[in-house]
C-alpha cells in the first residue's frame, strides 16, 4: 500500500486528489498539509512513500518546504503540482530536488501513473513541462562529450523512466554496476538526480519529451 501525503492550500484541490488516490486499491492518502510549514512534521508523523507538493502556499512556499524536507529525507519522492504560470518556481524546485512535475489539470489516470512511477524512483515529467524547461535551459553545447558509449546508453534508458533494475535487465548488467554508472553520470553532467539528468537527455536529443 503506497502512502501519499498531499500539500496544497486549496481544500477543494486536496479533496479531489484524495478522492482520485483513495479510489485505488494499492494507495491511500495518509495526511494533508494546508501550508508549507506543515509538510515536514506530517512527513515525520506519517512516513509517506510519495509527497504531492503545491508550489504556492502560505507561511512557507513549496520550494522552501522542499528544501527543508530534503535536509532530512533526501530520497523521498516529491512530485510538484504546478501550472504553466509557475516557470520560476519550477526551476527553483528542480534545483531543490523535485522528483517530477505534474500539471494541476492532468487527468486522474495520469496522476495515478505518475505516483506509481515516482514511488519506483522514476522521474515524472509531463512532456509539455519538459519542453518548456528545455527551451529556456542554458547548457554547454555538448554536455555529453565526456560520456562513454555505455554511459550514453544508460542515460537514454534513465531518461525514458527506467529504474536501475530495469536498465540492468535491458543491458545485461548487474544492478550494482548500473548504480555505479548512474553515480558517475551525475558527477560528469553536474546534476543531482534522475530528473535533472532526464531533462538534459531531452534537451540534447537523446530522449524525446514524450518518452519521459
Secondary structure, 3 states (H helix, E strand, C coil): CEEEEEECCCHHHHHHHHHHHHCCCCEEEEEEECCHHHHHHHHHHHCCCEEEEECCCCCCCHHHHHHHHHCCCCCCEEEEEECCCCHHHHHHHHHHCCCEEEECCCCHHHHHHHHHHHHCCCCEECHHHHHHHHHHCCCCCCCCCCCCHHHHHHHHHHHCCCCHHHHHHHHCCCHHHHHHHHHHHHHHHCCCCHHHHHHHHHHCCCCCHHHC
